[in-house]
Amino acid sequence: MTVTTTEARERWLRPLRRHDAPRLRLVCFPHAGGAAGFFRPWAARLPHGIELYGVQYPGRQDRIGDGHATTMDDLAGPVAAALEPLAGVPLALFGHSMGAAVAHETARLLEGRLGRPLAGLVVSGRPAPDRLRPSEVHLGGEEALLDDLRRLGGTSDEVLDDPALRAIVLPTLAADYRLIETYRPATTAPIRTPVCACVSDADPEVDPGEAAAWEHHTSGSFELRVFPGDHFYLVPQEAELVAQVLRSCDLPAPWPSTP
C-alpha cells in the first residue's frame, strides 16, 4: 500500500497549535517513552504566528499498534519526509534527551533535502554526538529500566508502582532505550543550522561541558544555556525554556511569560 504525503504527516506529526499564516513551525521531539502530547502546554506560551507540532513515535498512544522503531533511521527518515512539505515556512526543531538525537539527525536530512539550513535546532539534556556516554540499561531487563526511571525522575510513582500501567509503558521504554543506547551517528560532520544546547545544572545524564561540545557540530551560530534542575528541568522551567527556544530562532519571547 502506498502511503501519501498527507498520511505520512498525520502519522508522525501531531498539530498542537495551528495558524492560518505561520511565520515559524516549531517541531518538538520527545524523550524516551515520551509522546507528542508532552509538549501540548507549550502552545499557550507561544506568541502569535507560531505553529507547534509534536512528533509521535510509533508504539505509543494512538500509534500503539505500530511496531517500535529499532534504529535512528526508522525515526529520522520518516519524520524528515513528513516535514519536508511544511518547509515553505521556516522550521525549528527542539528535542529533549533521546529526542535531541532524533531532532539532530532529522535536521541533517532536511538540510540535504532542502539545500539550506533550518531556522534553528535546540538540543536539550543530551551530550554532543562525540561525547556520548556508554550505557546498557536496556540489557538489564525490567528492574534496570525501573531503576533508571527513578534515577532520572519525570515518571510518576503511580506508573512505576502499578503493574498494569508498567505493562503498558515498559515495552515502549525498553524499545526506546535499546534504540538510543545502540545509536552511533554515521557522521559527526557539522550541520549548518544554528544550534542551542540546553542543559540543567544537576542532570545525571549530561553536564554543561558535554552539552557545550555541541558547538563543534554546527557551522552556524551556537549558544549554551544552563538551567537549574535535573534531567526533567524542562517541566518546572517550561516558561524560560520556551522563551529560550524563541530567542534561538531570532524571535522575541513573550514577556512577561504567561501560562
Secondary structure, DSSP 4 states (H G I P E B T S, - for coil): -PPPHHHHHHHHEEEEE--SS-SEEEEEE--TT--GGGGGGGGGGSPTTEEEEEE--TTSGGGTTSPPP-SHHHHHHHHHHHHGGGTTS-EEEEEETHHHHHHHHHHHHHHHHHTS--SEEEEES---GGGPPP--GGGGHHHHHHHHHHHH--S-HHHHH-HHHHHHHHHHHHHHHHHHHH---S--PPBSS-EEEEEETT-SS--HHHHHGGGGGBSS-EEEEEESSSTTTTTTTHHHHHHHHHHHTT-PPPSS---
